[in-house]
Amino acid sequence: MPMYDFKCKKCGKEFLLARTLKQQESGSPFCPSCKSKSVDKVFTGFMAKTSRKS
Ligand SMILES: [Zn+2]
């Protein structure tokens, strides 16, 4: 699942969310601290859940 790093433009709070593409399309996240929707999204990559064993 893609992890997104967000940073609030209002209070500067940084928070990490795992969101699907559908969630991304359905609405923007809001800051858990001040509930502002003025957040910057920073894509951080995918969760390394590789349980491959050879
Ligand atoms: Zn905030």
mmCIF file of the protein (N, C-alpha, C, O) and its ligand, coordinates in Angstrom:
data_MODEL
# 
_entry.id   MODEL 
# 
loop_
_entity.id 
_entity.type 
_entity.pdbx_number_of_molecules 
1 polymer     1 
2 non-polymer 1 
# 
_entity_poly.entity_id                      1 
_entity_poly.type                           'polypeptide(L)' 
_entity_poly.nstd_linkage                   no 
_entity_poly.nstd_monomer                   no 
_entity_poly.pdbx_seq_one_letter_code       MPMYDFKCKKCGKEFLLARTLKQQESGSPFCPSCKSKSVDKVFTGFMAKTSRKS 
_entity_poly.pdbx_seq_one_letter_code_can   MPMYDFKCKKCGKEFLLARTLKQQESGSPFCPSCKSKSVDKVFTGFMAKTSRKS 
_entity_poly.pdbx_strand_id                 A 
# 
loop_
_entity_poly_seq.entity_id 
_entity_poly_seq.num 
_entity_poly_seq.mon_id 
_entity_poly_seq.hetero 
1 1  MET n 
1 2  PRO n 
1 3  MET n 
1 4  TYR n 
1 5  ASP n 
1 6  PHE n 
1 7  LYS n 
1 8  CYS n 
1 9  LYS n 
1 10 LYS n 
1 11 CYS n 
1 12 GLY n 
1 13 LYS n 
1 14 GLU n 
1 15 PHE n 
1 16 LEU n 
1 17 LEU n 
1 18 ALA n 
1 19 ARG n 
1 20 THR n 
1 21 LEU n 
1 22 LYS n 
1 23 GLN n 
1 24 GLN n 
1 25 GLU n 
1 26 SER n 
1 27 GLY n 
1 28 SER n 
1 29 PRO n 
1 30 PHE n 
1 31 CYS n 
1 32 PRO n 
1 33 SER n 
1 34 CYS n 
1 35 LYS n 
1 36 SER n 
1 37 LYS n 
1 38 SER n 
1 39 VAL n 
1 40 ASP n 
1 41 LYS n 
1 42 VAL n 
1 43 PHE n 
1 44 THR n 
1 45 GLY n 
1 46 PHE n 
1 47 MET n 
1 48 ALA n 
1 49 LYS n 
1 50 THR n 
1 51 SER n 
1 52 ARG n 
1 53 LYS n 
1 54 SER n 
# 
loop_
_struct_asym.id 
_struct_asym.entity_id 
A 1 
B 2 
# 
loop_
_chem_comp.id 
_chem_comp.type 
_chem_comp.mon_nstd_flag 
ALA 'L-peptide linking' y 
ARG 'L-peptide linking' y 
ASP 'L-peptide linking' y 
CYS 'L-peptide linking' y 
GLN 'L-peptide linking' y 
GLU 'L-peptide linking' y 
GLY 'peptide linking'   y 
LEU 'L-peptide linking' y 
LYS 'L-peptide linking' y 
MET 'L-peptide linking' y 
PHE 'L-peptide linking' y 
PRO 'L-peptide linking' y 
SER 'L-peptide linking' y 
THR 'L-peptide linking' y 
TYR 'L-peptide linking' y 
VAL 'L-peptide linking' y 
ZN  non-polymer         . 
# 
_pdbx_entity_nonpoly.entity_id   2 
_pdbx_entity_nonpoly.name        ? 
_pdbx_entity_nonpoly.comp_id     ZN 
# 
_pdbx_nonpoly_scheme.asym_id         B 
_pdbx_nonpoly_scheme.entity_id       2 
_pdbx_nonpoly_scheme.mon_id          ZN 
_pdbx_nonpoly_scheme.ndb_seq_num     1 
_pdbx_nonpoly_scheme.pdb_seq_num     101 
_pdbx_nonpoly_scheme.auth_seq_num    101 
_pdbx_nonpoly_scheme.pdb_mon_id      ZN 
_pdbx_nonpoly_scheme.auth_mon_id     ZN 
_pdbx_nonpoly_scheme.pdb_strand_id   A 
_pdbx_nonpoly_scheme.pdb_ins_code    . 
# 
loop_
_atom_site.group_PDB 
_atom_site.id 
_atom_site.type_symbol 
_atom_site.label_atom_id 
_atom_site.label_alt_id 
_atom_site.label_comp_id 
_atom_site.label_asym_id 
_atom_site.label_entity_id 
_atom_site.label_seq_id 
_atom_site.pdbx_PDB_ins_code 
_atom_site.Cartn_x 
_atom_site.Cartn_y 
_atom_site.Cartn_z 
_atom_site.occupancy 
_atom_site.B_iso_or_equiv 
_atom_site.pdbx_formal_charge 
_atom_site.auth_seq_id 
_atom_site.auth_comp_id 
_atom_site.auth_asym_id 
_atom_site.auth_atom_id 
_atom_site.pdbx_PDB_model_num 
ATOM   1   N  N  . MET A 1 1  ? 0.843   -1.201  0.000  1.00 0.00 ? 1   MET A N  1 
ATOM   2   C  CA . MET A 1 1  ? 0.000   0.000   0.000  1.00 0.00 ? 1   MET A CA 1 
ATOM   3   C  C  . MET A 1 1  ? 0.875   1.246   0.000  1.00 0.00 ? 1   MET A C  1 
ATOM   4   O  O  . MET A 1 1  ? 1.822   1.351   0.780  1.00 0.00 ? 1   MET A O  1 
ATOM   5   N  N  . PRO A 1 2  ? 0.556   2.172   -0.866 1.00 0.00 ? 2   PRO A N  1 
ATOM   6   C  CA . PRO A 1 2  ? 1.364   3.396   -0.908 1.00 0.00 ? 2   PRO A CA 1 
ATOM   7   C  C  . PRO A 1 2  ? 1.220   4.214   0.359  1.00 0.00 ? 2   PRO A C  1 
ATOM   8   O  O  . PRO A 1 2  ? 0.126   4.404   0.891  1.00 0.00 ? 2   PRO A O  1 
ATOM   9   N  N  . MET A 1 3  ? 2.349   4.684   0.817  1.00 0.00 ? 3   MET A N  1 
ATOM   10  C  CA . MET A 1 3  ? 2.326   5.530   1.993  1.00 0.00 ? 3   MET A CA 1 
ATOM   11  C  C  . MET A 1 3  ? 2.526   6.974   1.560  1.00 0.00 ? 3   MET A C  1 
ATOM   12  O  O  . MET A 1 3  ? 3.382   7.275   0.727  1.00 0.00 ? 3   MET A O  1 
ATOM   13  N  N  . TYR A 1 4  ? 1.746   7.837   2.122  1.00 0.00 ? 4   TYR A N  1 
ATOM   14  C  CA . TYR A 1 4  ? 1.881   9.238   1.779  1.00 0.00 ? 4   TYR A CA 1 
ATOM   15  C  C  . TYR A 1 4  ? 2.241   10.047  3.010  1.00 0.00 ? 4   TYR A C  1 
ATOM   16  O  O  . TYR A 1 4  ? 1.639   9.908   4.075  1.00 0.00 ? 4   TYR A O  1 
ATOM   17  N  N  . ASP A 1 5  ? 3.207   10.867  2.835  1.00 0.00 ? 5   ASP A N  1 
ATOM   18  C  CA . ASP A 1 5  ? 3.608   11.756  3.905  1.00 0.00 ? 5   ASP A CA 1 
ATOM   19  C  C  . ASP A 1 5  ? 2.956   13.108  3.641  1.00 0.00 ? 5   ASP A C  1 
ATOM   20  O  O  . ASP A 1 5  ? 3.065   13.668  2.551  1.00 0.00 ? 5   ASP A O  1 
ATOM   21  N  N  . PHE A 1 6  ? 2.294   13.603  4.640  1.00 0.00 ? 6   PHE A N  1 
ATOM   22  C  CA . PHE A 1 6  ? 1.633   14.892  4.483  1.00 0.00 ? 6   PHE A CA 1 
ATOM   23  C  C  . PHE A 1 6  ? 2.219   15.904  5.451  1.00 0.00 ? 6   PHE A C  1 
ATOM   24  O  O  . PHE A 1 6  ? 2.656   15.579  6.555  1.00 0.00 ? 6   PHE A O  1 
ATOM   25  N  N  . LYS A 1 7  ? 2.208   17.117  4.995  1.00 0.00 ? 7   LYS A N  1 
ATOM   26  C  CA . LYS A 1 7  ? 2.620   18.181  5.897  1.00 0.00 ? 7   LYS A CA 1 
ATOM   27  C  C  . LYS A 1 7  ? 1.597   19.302  5.832  1.00 0.00 ? 7   LYS A C  1 
ATOM   28  O  O  . LYS A 1 7  ? 1.270   19.818  4.763  1.00 0.00 ? 7   LYS A O  1 
ATOM   29  N  N  . CYS A 1 8  ? 1.110   19.656  6.992  1.00 0.00 ? 8   CYS A N  1 
ATOM   30  C  CA . CYS A 1 8  ? 0.103   20.704  7.074  1.00 0.00 ? 8   CYS A CA 1 
ATOM   31  C  C  . CYS A 1 8  ? 0.737   22.064  6.806  1.00 0.00 ? 8   CYS A C  1 
ATOM   32  O  O  . CYS A 1 8  ? 1.789   22.412  7.342  1.00 0.00 ? 8   CYS A O  1 
ATOM   33  N  N  . LYS A 1 9  ? 0.049   22.812  5.954  1.00 0.00 ? 9   LYS A N  1 
ATOM   34  C  CA . LYS A 1 9  ? 0.578   24.139  5.634  1.00 0.00 ? 9   LYS A CA 1 
ATOM   35  C  C  . LYS A 1 9  ? 0.248   25.141  6.732  1.00 0.00 ? 9   LYS A C  1 
ATOM   36  O  O  . LYS A 1 9  ? 0.876   26.193  6.849  1.00 0.00 ? 9   LYS A O  1 
ATOM   37  N  N  . LYS A 1 10 ? -0.734  24.795  7.516  1.00 0.00 ? 10  LYS A N  1 
ATOM   38  C  CA . LYS A 1 10 ? -1.179  25.739  8.545  1.00 0.00 ? 10  LYS A CA 1 
ATOM   39  C  C  . LYS A 1 10 ? -0.338  25.643  9.815  1.00 0.00 ? 10  LYS A C  1 
ATOM   40  O  O  . LYS A 1 10 ? 0.211   26.634  10.298 1.00 0.00 ? 10  LYS A O  1 
ATOM   41  N  N  . CYS A 1 11 ? -0.253  24.414  10.343 1.00 0.00 ? 11  CYS A N  1 
ATOM   42  C  CA . CYS A 1 11 ? 0.418   24.289  11.635 1.00 0.00 ? 11  CYS A CA 1 
ATOM   43  C  C  . CYS A 1 11 ? 1.762   23.574  11.510 1.00 0.00 ? 11  CYS A C  1 
ATOM   44  O  O  . CYS A 1 11 ? 2.525   23.494  12.473 1.00 0.00 ? 11  CYS A O  1 
ATOM   45  N  N  . GLY A 1 12 ? 2.044   23.052  10.304 1.00 0.00 ? 12  GLY A N  1 
ATOM   46  C  CA . GLY A 1 12 ? 3.345   22.429  10.104 1.00 0.00 ? 12  GLY A CA 1 
ATOM   47  C  C  . GLY A 1 12 ? 3.417   20.994  10.573 1.00 0.00 ? 12  GLY A C  1 
ATOM   48  O  O  . GLY A 1 12 ? 4.483   20.380  10.553 1.00 0.00 ? 12  GLY A O  1 
ATOM   49  N  N  . LYS A 1 13 ? 2.285   20.459  10.994 1.00 0.00 ? 13  LYS A N  1 
ATOM   50  C  CA . LYS A 1 13 ? 2.233   19.074  11.474 1.00 0.00 ? 13  LYS A CA 1 
ATOM   51  C  C  . LYS A 1 13 ? 2.493   18.102  10.331 1.00 0.00 ? 13  LYS A C  1 
ATOM   52  O  O  . LYS A 1 13 ? 1.922   18.233  9.248  1.00 0.00 ? 13  LYS A O  1 
ATOM   53  N  N  . GLU A 1 14 ? 3.352   17.135  10.581 1.00 0.00 ? 14  GLU A N  1 
ATOM   54  C  CA . GLU A 1 14 ? 3.608   16.107  9.582  1.00 0.00 ? 14  GLU A CA 1 
ATOM   55  C  C  . GLU A 1 14 ? 2.951   14.809  10.009 1.00 0.00 ? 14  GLU A C  1 
ATOM   56  O  O  . GLU A 1 14 ? 3.012   14.414  11.174 1.00 0.00 ? 14  GLU A O  1 
ATOM   57  N  N  . PHE A 1 15 ? 2.327   14.159  9.054  1.00 0.00 ? 15  PHE A N  1 
ATOM   58  C  CA . PHE A 1 15 ? 1.681   12.898  9.384  1.00 0.00 ? 15  PHE A CA 1 
ATOM   59  C  C  . PHE A 1 15 ? 1.726   11.958  8.202  1.00 0.00 ? 15  PHE A C  1 
ATOM   60  O  O  . PHE A 1 15 ? 1.787   12.372  7.044  1.00 0.00 ? 15  PHE A O  1 
ATOM   61  N  N  . LEU A 1 16 ? 1.695   10.682  8.531  1.00 0.00 ? 16  LEU A N  1 
ATOM   62  C  CA . LEU A 1 16 ? 1.833   9.656   7.510  1.00 0.00 ? 16  LEU A CA 1 
ATOM   63  C  C  . LEU A 1 16 ? 0.523   8.892   7.374  1.00 0.00 ? 16  LEU A C  1 
ATOM   64  O  O  . LEU A 1 16 ? -0.076  8.471   8.364  1.00 0.00 ? 16  LEU A O  1 
ATOM   65  N  N  . LEU A 1 17 ? 0.093   8.721   6.131  1.00 0.00 ? 17  LEU A N  1 
ATOM   66  C  CA . LEU A 1 17 ? -1.135  7.993   5.888  1.00 0.00 ? 17  LEU A CA 1 
ATOM   67  C  C  . LEU A 1 17 ? -0.936  6.962   4.797  1.00 0.00 ? 17  LEU A C  1 
ATOM   68  O  O  . LEU A 1 17 ? -0.241  7.201   3.810  1.00 0.00 ? 17  LEU A O  1 
ATOM   69  N  N  . ALA A 1 18 ? -1.557  5.818   4.993  1.00 0.00 ? 18  ALA A N  1 
ATOM   70  C  CA . ALA A 1 18 ? -1.583  4.828   3.931  1.00 0.00 ? 18  ALA A CA 1 
ATOM   71  C  C  . ALA A 1 18 ? -2.911  4.973   3.209  1.00 0.00 ? 18  ALA A C  1 
ATOM   72  O  O  . ALA A 1 18 ? -3.980  4.755   3.779  1.00 0.00 ? 18  ALA A O  1 
ATOM   73  N  N  . ARG A 1 19 ? -2.818  5.342   1.955  1.00 0.00 ? 19  ARG A N  1 
ATOM   74  C  CA . ARG A 1 19 ? -4.047  5.598   1.220  1.00 0.00 ? 19  ARG A CA 1 
ATOM   75  C  C  . ARG A 1 19 ? -4.035  4.883   -0.124 1.00 0.00 ? 19  ARG A C  1 
ATOM   76  O  O  . ARG A 1 19 ? -3.014  4.815   -0.808 1.00 0.00 ? 19  ARG A O  1 
ATOM   77  N  N  . THR A 1 20 ? -5.185  4.360   -0.476 1.00 0.00 ? 20  THR A N  1 
ATOM   78  C  CA . THR A 1 20 ? -5.309  3.765   -1.790 1.00 0.00 ? 20  THR A CA 1 
ATOM   79  C  C  . THR A 1 20 ? -5.562  4.869   -2.802 1.00 0.00 ? 20  THR A C  1 
ATOM   80  O  O  . THR A 1 20 ? -5.881  6.001   -2.439 1.00 0.00 ? 20  THR A O  1 
ATOM   81  N  N  . LEU A 1 21 ? -5.418  4.531   -4.060 1.00 0.00 ? 21  LEU A N  1 
ATOM   82  C  CA . LEU A 1 21 ? -5.661  5.525   -5.098 1.00 0.00 ? 21  LEU A CA 1 
ATOM   83  C  C  . LEU A 1 21 ? -7.096  6.015   -5.061 1.00 0.00 ? 21  LEU A C  1 
ATOM   84  O  O  . LEU A 1 21 ? -7.385  7.177   -5.347 1.00 0.00 ? 21  LEU A O  1 
ATOM   85  N  N  . LYS A 1 22 ? -7.992  5.097   -4.701 1.00 0.00 ? 22  LYS A N  1 
ATOM   86  C  CA . LYS A 1 22 ? -9.397  5.471   -4.639 1.00 0.00 ? 22  LYS A CA 1 
ATOM   87  C  C  . LYS A 1 22 ? -9.625  6.501   -3.532 1.00 0.00 ? 22  LYS A C  1 
ATOM   88  O  O  . LYS A 1 22 ? -10.390 7.453   -3.684 1.00 0.00 ? 22  LYS A O  1 
ATOM   89  N  N  . GLN A 1 23 ? -8.948  6.280   -2.441 1.00 0.00 ? 23  GLN A N  1 
ATOM   90  C  CA . GLN A 1 23 ? -9.067  7.237   -1.347 1.00 0.00 ? 23  GLN A CA 1 
ATOM   91  C  C  . GLN A 1 23 ? -8.503  8.584   -1.758 1.00 0.00 ? 23  GLN A C  1 
ATOM   92  O  O  . GLN A 1 23 ? -9.014  9.637   -1.375 1.00 0.00 ? 23  GLN A O  1 
ATOM   93  N  N  . GLN A 1 24 ? -7.436  8.528   -2.548 1.00 0.00 ? 24  GLN A N  1 
ATOM   94  C  CA . GLN A 1 24 ? -6.834  9.775   -3.009 1.00 0.00 ? 24  GLN A CA 1 
ATOM   95  C  C  . GLN A 1 24 ? -7.814  10.557  -3.877 1.00 0.00 ? 24  GLN A C  1 
ATOM   96  O  O  . GLN A 1 24 ? -7.880  11.785  -3.823 1.00 0.00 ? 24  GLN A O  1 
ATOM   97  N  N  . GLU A 1 25 ? -8.570  9.811   -4.677 1.00 0.00 ? 25  GLU A N  1 
ATOM   98  C  CA . GLU A 1 25 ? -9.482  10.476  -5.601 1.00 0.00 ? 25  GLU A CA 1 
ATOM   99  C  C  . GLU A 1 25 ? -10.741 10.967  -4.903 1.00 0.00 ? 25  GLU A C  1 
ATOM   100 O  O  . GLU A 1 25 ? -11.336 11.970  -5.296 1.00 0.00 ? 25  GLU A O  1 
ATOM   101 N  N  . SER A 1 26 ? -11.133 10.247  -3.867 1.00 0.00 ? 26  SER A N  1 
ATOM   102 C  CA . SER A 1 26 ? -12.424 10.558  -3.237 1.00 0.00 ? 26  SER A CA 1 
ATOM   103 C  C  . SER A 1 26 ? -12.352 11.797  -2.356 1.00 0.00 ? 26  SER A C  1 
ATOM   104 O  O  . SER A 1 26 ? -13.379 12.406  -2.055 1.00 0.00 ? 26  SER A O  1 
ATOM   105 N  N  . GLY A 1 27 ? -11.187 12.160  -1.955 1.00 0.00 ? 27  GLY A N  1 
ATOM   106 C  CA . GLY A 1 27 ? -11.117 13.353  -1.127 1.00 0.00 ? 27  GLY A CA 1 
ATOM   107 C  C  . GLY A 1 27 ? -9.731  13.560  -0.555 1.00 0.00 ? 27  GLY A C  1 
ATOM   108 O  O  . GLY A 1 27 ? -8.946  12.622  -0.412 1.00 0.00 ? 27  GLY A O  1 
ATOM   109 N  N  . SER A 1 28 ? -9.455  14.783  -0.239 1.00 0.00 ? 28  SER A N  1 
ATOM   110 C  CA . SER A 1 28 ? -8.148  15.085  0.304  1.00 0.00 ? 28  SER A CA 1 
ATOM   111 C  C  . SER A 1 28 ? -8.161  14.900  1.817  1.00 0.00 ? 28  SER A C  1 
ATOM   112 O  O  . SER A 1 28 ? -9.181  15.120  2.471  1.00 0.00 ? 28  SER A O  1 
ATOM   113 N  N  . PRO A 1 29 ? -7.042  14.502  2.354  1.00 0.00 ? 29  PRO A N  1 
ATOM   114 C  CA . PRO A 1 29 ? -6.933  14.314  3.791  1.00 0.00 ? 29  PRO A CA 1 
ATOM   115 C  C  . PRO A 1 29 ? -6.881  15.647  4.521  1.00 0.00 ? 29  PRO A C  1 
ATOM   116 O  O  . PRO A 1 29 ? -6.665  16.701  3.922  1.00 0.00 ? 29  PRO A O  1 
ATOM   117 N  N  . PHE A 1 30 ? -7.079  15.572  5.799  1.00 0.00 ? 30  PHE A N  1 
ATOM   118 C  CA . PHE A 1 30 ? -6.961  16.812  6.571  1.00 0.00 ? 30  PHE A CA 1 
ATOM   119 C  C  . PHE A 1 30 ? -5.999  16.597  7.720  1.00 0.00 ? 30  PHE A C  1 
ATOM   120 O  O  . PHE A 1 30 ? -5.748  15.472  8.152  1.00 0.00 ? 30  PHE A O  1 
ATOM   121 N  N  . CYS A 1 31 ? -5.487  17.672  8.184  1.00 0.00 ? 31  CYS A N  1 
ATOM   122 C  CA . CYS A 1 31 ? -4.526  17.627  9.262  1.00 0.00 ? 31  CYS A CA 1 
ATOM   123 C  C  . CYS A 1 31 ? -5.176  17.096  10.542 1.00 0.00 ? 31  CYS A C  1 
ATOM   124 O  O  . CYS A 1 31 ? -6.220  17.599  10.958 1.00 0.00 ? 31  CYS A O  1 
ATOM   125 N  N  . PRO A 1 32 ? -4.578  16.100  11.158 1.00 0.00 ? 32  PRO A N  1 
ATOM   126 C  CA . PRO A 1 32 ? -5.139  15.537  12.388 1.00 0.00 ? 32  PRO A CA 1 
ATOM   127 C  C  . PRO A 1 32 ? -5.007  16.500  13.560 1.00 0.00 ? 32  PRO A C  1 
ATOM   128 O  O  . PRO A 1 32 ? -5.632  16.328  14.607 1.00 0.00 ? 32  PRO A O  1 
ATOM   129 N  N  . SER A 1 33 ? -4.201  17.487  13.363 1.00 0.00 ? 33  SER A N  1 
ATOM   130 C  CA . SER A 1 33 ? -3.954  18.421  14.458 1.00 0.00 ? 33  SER A CA 1 
ATOM   131 C  C  . SER A 1 33 ? -4.929  19.591  14.437 1.00 0.00 ? 33  SER A C  1 
ATOM   132 O  O  . SER A 1 33 ? -5.577  19.894  15.439 1.00 0.00 ? 33  SER A O  1 
ATOM   133 N  N  . CYS A 1 34 ? -5.024  20.244  13.280 1.00 0.00 ? 34  CYS A N  1 
ATOM   134 C  CA . CYS A 1 34 ? -5.856  21.445  13.220 1.00 0.00 ? 34  CYS A CA 1 
ATOM   135 C  C  . CYS A 1 34 ? -7.007  21.285  12.235 1.00 0.00 ? 34  CYS A C  1 
ATOM   136 O  O  . CYS A 1 34 ? -7.761  22.228  11.996 1.00 0.00 ? 34  CYS A O  1 
ATOM   137 N  N  . LYS A 1 35 ? -7.142  20.089  11.663 1.00 0.00 ? 35  LYS A N  1 
ATOM   138 C  CA . LYS A 1 35 ? -8.258  19.775  10.758 1.00 0.00 ? 35  LYS A CA 1 
ATOM   139 C  C  . LYS A 1 35 ? -8.227  20.586  9.469  1.00 0.00 ? 35  LYS A C  1 
ATOM   140 O  O  . LYS A 1 35 ? -9.228  20.661  8.755  1.00 0.00 ? 35  LYS A O  1 
ATOM   141 N  N  . SER A 1 36 ? -7.089  21.190  9.171  1.00 0.00 ? 36  SER A N  1 
ATOM   142 C  CA . SER A 1 36 ? -6.977  21.963  7.953  1.00 0.00 ? 36  SER A CA 1 
ATOM   143 C  C  . SER A 1 36 ? -6.767  21.033  6.766  1.00 0.00 ? 36  SER A C  1 
ATOM   144 O  O  . SER A 1 36 ? -6.093  20.009  6.875  1.00 0.00 ? 36  SER A O  1 
ATOM   145 N  N  . LYS A 1 37 ? -7.348  21.400  5.642  1.00 0.00 ? 37  LYS A N  1 
ATOM   146 C  CA . LYS A 1 37 ? -7.147  20.591  4.443  1.00 0.00 ? 37  LYS A CA 1 
ATOM   147 C  C  . LYS A 1 37 ? -6.025  21.145  3.580  1.00 0.00 ? 37  LYS A C  1 
ATOM   148 O  O  . LYS A 1 37 ? -5.755  20.637  2.492  1.00 0.00 ? 37  LYS A O  1 
ATOM   149 N  N  . SER A 1 38 ? -5.390  22.168  4.064  1.00 0.00 ? 38  SER A N  1 
ATOM   150 C  CA . SER A 1 38 ? -4.239  22.726  3.358  1.00 0.00 ? 38  SER A CA 1 
ATOM   151 C  C  . SER A 1 38 ? -3.001  21.918  3.706  1.00 0.00 ? 38  SER A C  1 
ATOM   152 O  O  . SER A 1 38 ? -2.159  22.339  4.499  1.00 0.00 ? 38  SER A O  1 
ATOM   153 N  N  . VAL A 1 39 ? -2.915  20.747  3.090  1.00 0.00 ? 39  VAL A N  1 
ATOM   154 C  CA . VAL A 1 39 ? -1.782  19.888  3.375  1.00 0.00 ? 39  VAL A CA 1 
ATOM   155 C  C  . VAL A 1 39 ? -1.011  19.594  2.096  1.00 0.00 ? 39  VAL A C  1 
ATOM   156 O  O  . VAL A 1 39 ? -1.586  19.480  1.013  1.00 0.00 ? 39  VAL A O  1 
ATOM   157 N  N  . ASP A 1 40 ? 0.265   19.479  2.243  1.00 0.00 ? 40  ASP A N  1 
ATOM   158 C  CA . ASP A 1 40 ? 1.120   19.087  1.127  1.00 0.00 ? 40  ASP A CA 1 
ATOM   159 C  C  . ASP A 1 40 ? 1.300   17.587  1.136  1.00 0.00 ? 40  ASP A C  1 
ATOM   160 O  O  . ASP A 1 40 ? 1.581   16.995  2.178  1.00 0.00 ? 40  ASP A O  1 
ATOM   161 N  N  . LYS A 1 41 ? 1.140   16.977  -0.004 1.00 0.00 ? 41  LYS A N  1 
ATOM   162 C  CA . LYS A 1 41 ? 1.314   15.533  -0.084 1.00 0.00 ? 41  LYS A CA 1 
ATOM   163 C  C  . LYS A 1 41 ? 2.711   15.211  -0.602 1.00 0.00 ? 41  LYS A C  1 
ATOM   164 O  O  . LYS A 1 41 ? 3.168   15.759  -1.605 1.00 0.00 ? 41  LYS A O  1 
ATOM   165 N  N  . VAL A 1 42 ? 3.363   14.321  0.103  1.00 0.00 ? 42  VAL A N  1 
ATOM   166 C  CA . VAL A 1 42 ? 4.678   13.876  -0.325 1.00 0.00 ? 42  VAL A CA 1 
ATOM   167 C  C  . VAL A 1 42 ? 4.666   12.358  -0.430 1.00 0.00 ? 42  VAL A C  1 
ATOM   168 O  O  . VAL A 1 42 ? 4.463   11.646  0.554  1.00 0.00 ? 42  VAL A O  1 
ATOM   169 N  N  . PHE A 1 43 ? 4.885   11.892  -1.632 1.00 0.00 ? 43  PHE A N  1 
ATOM   170 C  CA . PHE A 1 43 ? 4.897   10.448  -1.824 1.00 0.00 ? 43  PHE A CA 1 
ATOM   171 C  C  . PHE A 1 43 ? 6.186   9.858   -1.276 1.00 0.00 ? 43  PHE A C  1 
ATOM   172 O  O  . PHE A 1 43 ? 7.288   10.269  -1.640 1.00 0.00 ? 43  PHE A O  1 
ATOM   173 N  N  . THR A 1 44 ? 6.019   8.892   -0.399 1.00 0.00 ? 44  THR A N  1 
ATOM   174 C  CA . THR A 1 44 ? 7.200   8.342   0.265  1.00 0.00 ? 44  THR A CA 1 
ATOM   175 C  C  . THR A 1 44 ? 7.564   6.950   -0.225 1.00 0.00 ? 44  THR A C  1 
ATOM   176 O  O  . THR A 1 44 ? 8.642   6.441   0.082  1.00 0.00 ? 44  THR A O  1 
ATOM   177 N  N  . GLY A 1 45 ? 6.680   6.344   -0.975 1.00 0.00 ? 45  GLY A N  1 
ATOM   178 C  CA . GLY A 1 45 ? 7.012   5.016   -1.488 1.00 0.00 ? 45  GLY A CA 1 
ATOM   179 C  C  . GLY A 1 45 ? 6.078   3.953   -0.967 1.00 0.00 ? 45  GLY A C  1 
ATOM   180 O  O  . GLY A 1 45 ? 5.092   4.255   -0.294 1.00 0.00 ? 45  GLY A O  1 
ATOM   181 N  N  . PHE A 1 46 ? 6.381   2.733   -1.271 1.00 0.00 ? 46  PHE A N  1 
ATOM   182 C  CA . PHE A 1 46 ? 5.540   1.632   -0.867 1.00 0.00 ? 46  PHE A CA 1 
ATOM   183 C  C  . PHE A 1 46 ? 6.100   0.950   0.377  1.00 0.00 ? 46  PHE A C  1 
ATOM   184 O  O  . PHE A 1 46 ? 7.307   0.936   0.621  1.00 0.00 ? 46  PHE A O  1 
ATOM   185 N  N  . MET A 1 47 ? 5.205   0.404   1.129  1.00 0.00 ? 47  MET A N  1 
ATOM   186 C  CA . MET A 1 47 ? 5.630   -0.356  2.292  1.00 0.00 ? 47  MET A CA 1 
ATOM   187 C  C  . MET A 1 47 ? 6.389   -1.598  1.839  1.00 0.00 ? 47  MET A C  1 
ATOM   188 O  O  . MET A 1 47 ? 5.914   -2.380  1.015  1.00 0.00 ? 47  MET A O  1 
ATOM   189 N  N  . ALA A 1 48 ? 7.544   -1.748  2.386  1.00 0.00 ? 48  ALA A N  1 
ATOM   190 C  CA . ALA A 1 48 ? 8.363   -2.895  2.006  1.00 0.00 ? 48  ALA A CA 1 
ATOM   191 C  C  . ALA A 1 48 ? 7.868   -4.138  2.725  1.00 0.00 ? 48  ALA A C  1 
ATOM   192 O  O  . ALA A 1 48 ? 8.368   -4.530  3.780  1.00 0.00 ? 48  ALA A O  1 
ATOM   193 N  N  . LYS A 1 49 ? 6.882   -4.728  2.116  1.00 0.00 ? 49  LYS A N  1 
ATOM   194 C  CA . LYS A 1 49 ? 6.345   -5.943  2.727  1.00 0.00 ? 49  LYS A CA 1 
ATOM   195 C  C  . LYS A 1 49 ? 6.690   -7.162  1.874  1.00 0.00 ? 49  LYS A C  1 
ATOM   196 O  O  . LYS A 1 49 ? 5.833   -7.979  1.537  1.00 0.00 ? 49  LYS A O  1 
ATOM   197 N  N  . THR A 1 50 ? 7.923   -7.249  1.553  1.00 0.00 ? 50  THR A N  1 
ATOM   198 C  CA . THR A 1 50 ? 8.348   -8.365  0.716  1.00 0.00 ? 50  THR A CA 1 
ATOM   199 C  C  . THR A 1 50 ? 8.704   -9.559  1.584  1.00 0.00 ? 50  THR A C  1 
ATOM   200 O  O  . THR A 1 50 ? 9.737   -9.589  2.253  1.00 0.00 ? 50  THR A O  1 
ATOM   201 N  N  . SER A 1 51 ? 7.835   -10.518 1.550  1.00 0.00 ? 51  SER A N  1 
ATOM   202 C  CA . SER A 1 51 ? 8.081   -11.718 2.344  1.00 0.00 ? 51  SER A CA 1 
ATOM   203 C  C  . SER A 1 51 ? 8.501   -12.870 1.449  1.00 0.00 ? 51  SER A C  1 
ATOM   204 O  O  . SER A 1 51 ? 8.110   -14.022 1.633  1.00 0.00 ? 51  SER A O  1 
ATOM   205 N  N  . ARG A 1 52 ? 9.300   -12.507 0.489  1.00 0.00 ? 52  ARG A N  1 
ATOM   206 C  CA . ARG A 1 52 ? 9.759   -13.547 -0.452 1.00 0.00 ? 52  ARG A CA 1 
ATOM   207 C  C  . ARG A 1 52 ? 10.918  -14.326 0.133  1.00 0.00 ? 52  ARG A C  1 
ATOM   208 O  O  . ARG A 1 52 ? 11.906  -13.760 0.600  1.00 0.00 ? 52  ARG A O  1 
ATOM   209 N  N  . LYS A 1 53 ? 10.775  -15.597 0.097  1.00 0.00 ? 53  LYS A N  1 
ATOM   210 C  CA . LYS A 1 53 ? 11.867  -16.437 0.564  1.00 0.00 ? 53  LYS A CA 1 
ATOM   211 C  C  . LYS A 1 53 ? 12.218  -17.436 -0.531 1.00 0.00 ? 53  LYS A C  1 
ATOM   212 O  O  . LYS A 1 53 ? 11.357  -18.186 -0.990 1.00 0.00 ? 53  LYS A O  1 
ATOM   213 N  N  . SER A 1 54 ? 13.441  -17.446 -0.936 1.00 0.00 ? 54  SER A N  1 
ATOM   214 C  CA . SER A 1 54 ? 13.837  -18.295 -2.036 1.00 0.00 ? 54  SER A CA 1 
ATOM   215 C  C  . SER A 1 54 ? 14.131  -19.724 -1.602 1.00 0.00 ? 54  SER A C  1 
ATOM   216 O  O  . SER A 1 54 ? 14.481  -20.562 -2.433 1.00 0.00 ? 54  SER A O  1 
HETATM 217 ZN ZN . ZN  B 2 .  ? -2.475  21.446  10.826 1.00 0.00 2 101 ZN  A ZN 1 
# 
